[in-house]
């Protein structure tokens, strides 16, 4: 197959200072939870993007000095010459496939608390340091010596980046995380000297560092500037018009303008709260100000939309982080005319949780993400079958579909059976909830791939028992039967059941997704799950005319979603919908009048009278069929939620893992099933 000529513009080379990108696909810097700790994994992941056709592949933000230490977060470090081999390994992997390697240098200013280095943070002005854990640390105001030293530090880091082989060396003023944005913004710069006050003064350091970087490495390296177009503070902070004025002052100075929003949660909004291309209103004016290439992001997955934003003069290159994670081969698939094969990002931000939890990145759509080196997984290829075998998969949810797809790709004969009328399992139900329609891509992509495989069959409305499953005569049976929401109150705060009166009208997410309507006009949702489900159901009920009270033992609604950077969006949405939110209340019991909670601190009880109690607490594996088959001695494996309920990403990963390991040499329980980067001990 060949690409449609409509997309030729996407494959035009783009000059960035002294270097040229082979096409317009630009993987912007993004974090990954691996950093300096898991360098080989990180290098393999970036290399996979280059292999997949991204013309530019960048690192995450890279610390340039021990006085800008963001521990406990695990980013790359460029503190001194000892970091060059680490940085070079990543650049080399990117270069293997003909892509440009970009290095995003970062001094984080007041957002680097320096817990590891124990240096005092510094910022344009004296202020509290900013950290996720509210560390009791203040940043000191920088004096002129500090500013001169910062320029020296940045220049030295740029030279190390050049020595490590990078083609693009960034000056970072974005996301509220770069110190040059902190100088640029009135919100974090109250200086009265030549680095404060007017916009020209506040932009002075950014201009000086761009000039320093160009002077140091500009003969062979392009120098992009990543800048935040808005801080969403009104006149108290940066607004698009003022940022445009700053860009106009320095229009031709850098070699590329990389546009973002601040803070990071605004820049990487989930599909629940923002559509593809949501940043266009903030960035569309910049191209008129400069002749240099402009790159922006917006979770672009549609090649037609990509062409539009280029032809409309909004940007020159298609920036992507999350779409490049969901499908590292997105550019190649467009180039080869395989648009249906694009594994589209669903905008769930499970990838972002890797950075927040300091663990390797994962993706709901792409289970190989983060496993390229550790397990040798590839997003497009998988080893061929070891022998002829017939595999029966019971359940067509995310685990079952991914296992069937990957086993089919290996060449096995696969039958997928599901008692439901439609495939997709939990994904089919959840994608109908408010804001989650994009999640249906998990099901749709896999059904499309399976539909191309003559060796994979899917049968719906097939309710198998252990005996009928055995009659099928498969060489192996996979139970991917999912899980059900519990209605006994067991969850994170209390692990066991609570007292539930038989006369109480208790509903679960399964009930509501199946179409059960609450009795009366009010419902209390108790959330001890802390992910998205309770808040989505609250929205569903309010929009259907039910008054909702939201109760949780956590201190905020949907507490886990702080890791997907949407907690504040969720809480704001609930408040806008008129949902009353009661926090720090644990579930004591449920009776015919409603539920009784207890303050998690004082133990004081409170009654919530309601005709409907919706318990969103935890799920229980639907493993009865698996246990029955196992008891009968069948060759059977449970995967996904049927083995251990978790997020959809975990289920997809479980499906891929089963397919990868089927017929492999059995591992001893003491053997670590993936490679690790080991620390070499220093002498003495």
Buried (B, 14 or more C-beta within 10 A) or exposed (E): EEBEEEBEEBBEEBEBBBBEBBBBBBBBBBBBBBBBBBBBBBBBBBBBBBBBBBBBBBBBBBBBBBBBBBBEBBBBBBBEEEBBEBBBBBBBBBBEBEBBBBBBBBBBBBBBBBBBBEBEBBBBBEBBBBBEEEBEBBBBBBEEEBBEBBBEBBBBBBBBBBEBBBBBBBBBBBBBBBBBBBBBBBBBBEBEEBBBBEBEBBBBBBBBBBBBBBEBBBEEBBBBBBBBBBBBEEEEBBBBEBBBBBBEBBBEBBBBBBBBBBBBBBBBBBBBBBEBBBBBEBBBBBBEBBEBBBBBBBBBBBBEBBBBBBEEEBBBBBBBBBBBBBBBBBBBBBBBEEBEBBBBBBBBBBBBBBBBEBBBBBBBBBBBBBBBBBBEBBBBEBBEBEEEBBBBBBBBBBBBBBBBBBBBBBBBBBBBBBBBEEBBBBBBBBBEBBBBBBBBBBBBBBBEBBEEBEBBBBEEEBEBEBEEBBEEEBBBBBBBBBBBBBBBBBBBBBEEEBEBBEEBBBBBBBBBBEEEEBEEEBBBBBBBBBBBBBBBBBBBBBEEEBBBBBBBBBEBBBBBBBBBBBBBBBBEBBEEBEBEBBBBBBBBBBBEBBBBBBBBEEEEEEEBEBBBBBBBBBBBBBBEBBBBBBEEEBEBBBBBBBBBBBBBBBBBBBBBBBBBBBBEEEEEEEEEEEBEBEEEEEEE
